[in-house]
Structure formats: structure tokens, C-alpha cells
């Protein structure tokens, strides 16, 4: 394997590891642990999980984080924001401030 290919491959792995650590793993930004269980789901389940609710969803509800795109199970500690009458839930504490800073950016993306 050429050095260039090796570097590209390892760079991608590093980005994936950092992404997991930033939200879904135990090493979360600001030393906070995730407030929801990241689900191991099929692609169909991930595509069908809602990002917005009419009110705060009950613990155990499957949801999709608008920021990270992760499908997770809502818990008592799940962070949420209400915007234009809809409730949005987040897979970890680090996602809420990003959404709150520019909700339209993430709603359009989602």
C-alpha cells in the first residue's frame, strides 16, 4: 500500500473515532457522558426515527439526532429544545447548543 493511500485510510478512521467519541462514546466534549443510548439499528429503523416531536417524547422512544444523525433511545436525561412548536431531542449534551445556535441550519439538513 502506498503511503498516500495509507494516510487517507487512517485519516478516515481517525475522523470516525473522533465523531463517535464526540457524541456517542464515553469521551464526550466537556467531559459529559451521553444522555441517551445510541441505538444499534438497521438502516430502515434509522431512516424512520423522527427528529421532531409534538412534545417531549417518552423515555424508550427511538429518535434521530439532527446534529450527529445518530439514531438513539430517548432517556430521562435526554437533552431537548423546542423550536416553532416542535420538540427536538439530541443524542448528547454537546448537540443541543449547536442546534440552539442555528436551528434552521439543522432542520433544513434533517
C-alpha positions as CSV (number, residue, x, y, z in Angstrom):
1,X,0.0,0.0,0.0
2,X,1.4,3.4,-0.9
3,X,2.0,5.9,1.8
4,X,-0.7,8.3,0.4
5,X,-3.3,5.6,0.4
6,X,-2.3,4.5,4.0
7,X,-2.6,8.1,5.2
8,X,-6.1,8.5,3.6
9,X,-7.3,5.3,5.1
10,X,-6.1,6.2,8.6
11,X,-7.4,9.7,8.4
12,X,-10.9,8.4,7.7
13,X,-10.6,6.0,10.7
14,X,-9.4,8.9,12.9
15,X,-12.4,11.1,11.9
16,X,-14.8,8.2,12.6
17,X,-13.3,7.6,16.0
18,X,-13.4,11.3,16.9
19,X,-17.0,11.5,15.8
20,X,-18.0,8.6,18.0
21,X,-16.0,10.0,20.9
22,X,-17.6,13.5,20.4
23,X,-21.1,12.3,20.9
24,X,-21.8,8.6,21.1
25,X,-18.9,7.3,23.2
26,X,-17.9,7.7,26.8
27,X,-15.4,10.5,26.0
28,X,-17.7,13.4,25.2
29,X,-16.9,17.0,24.8
30,X,-16.7,18.9,28.1
31,X,-16.3,15.6,30.0
32,X,-20.1,14.9,29.7
33,X,-21.4,11.4,29.1
34,X,-24.2,10.9,26.5
35,X,-27.7,11.3,27.9
36,X,-29.2,8.7,25.6
37,X,-28.4,5.2,24.5
38,X,-27.1,5.2,20.9
39,X,-29.1,2.5,19.2
40,X,-27.6,-0.3,17.1
41,X,-30.3,-0.3,14.4
42,X,-30.9,-1.2,10.8
43,X,-30.7,1.4,8.1
44,X,-34.5,1.2,7.8
45,X,-35.0,1.9,11.5
46,X,-32.6,4.8,11.4
47,X,-34.4,6.3,8.4
48,X,-37.8,6.1,10.1
49,X,-36.8,7.5,13.5
50,X,-38.2,11.0,13.9
51,X,-36.1,14.1,14.7
52,X,-39.1,16.3,15.7
53,X,-42.0,15.6,18.1
54,X,-45.1,17.5,19.1
55,X,-43.9,17.3,22.7
56,X,-41.1,15.8,24.7
57,X,-41.0,12.1,23.8
58,X,-41.3,9.4,26.4
59,X,-38.2,7.5,27.6
60,X,-37.7,4.5,25.4
61,X,-38.8,6.3,22.2
62,X,-36.4,5.9,19.2
63,X,-35.3,9.3,17.8
64,X,-32.7,10.7,15.4
65,X,-30.3,13.4,16.4
66,X,-30.4,16.3,13.8
67,X,-26.8,17.2,14.6
68,X,-25.0,13.8,14.5
69,X,-27.5,11.8,12.6
70,X,-27.4,9.1,15.2
71,X,-30.5,7.0,16.0
72,X,-30.8,6.7,19.8
73,X,-33.2,5.8,22.5
74,X,-34.7,8.7,24.5
75,X,-34.0,8.6,28.2
76,X,-34.9,10.8,31.2
77,X,-31.7,12.7,30.8
78,X,-32.0,13.3,27.0
79,X,-31.4,17.0,26.1
80,X,-34.1,18.7,24.1
81,X,-35.1,22.1,22.6
82,X,-38.4,23.4,21.5
83,X,-38.4,25.5,18.3
84,X,-41.5,26.7,16.3
85,X,-43.8,24.4,18.3
86,X,-41.7,21.2,17.7
87,X,-39.5,19.4,20.2
88,X,-36.1,18.2,19.0
89,X,-34.1,15.7,21.0
90,X,-30.3,15.2,21.0
91,X,-28.1,12.2,21.4
92,X,-25.7,14.0,23.8
93,X,-25.3,17.3,25.6
94,X,-22.9,18.7,23.0
95,X,-25.5,18.7,20.3
96,X,-28.1,20.9,22.0
97,X,-26.1,24.2,21.9
98,X,-25.2,23.6,18.2
99,X,-28.9,23.3,17.4
100,X,-29.9,26.3,19.6
101,X,-27.3,28.5,17.9
102,X,-28.8,27.9,14.4
103,X,-31.9,25.7,14.4
104,X,-32.8,26.4,10.8
105,X,-29.5,25.1,9.5
106,X,-30.1,21.7,11.1
107,X,-33.8,21.5,10.4
108,X,-33.1,22.0,6.7
109,X,-30.3,19.4,6.8
110,X,-32.5,16.9,8.6
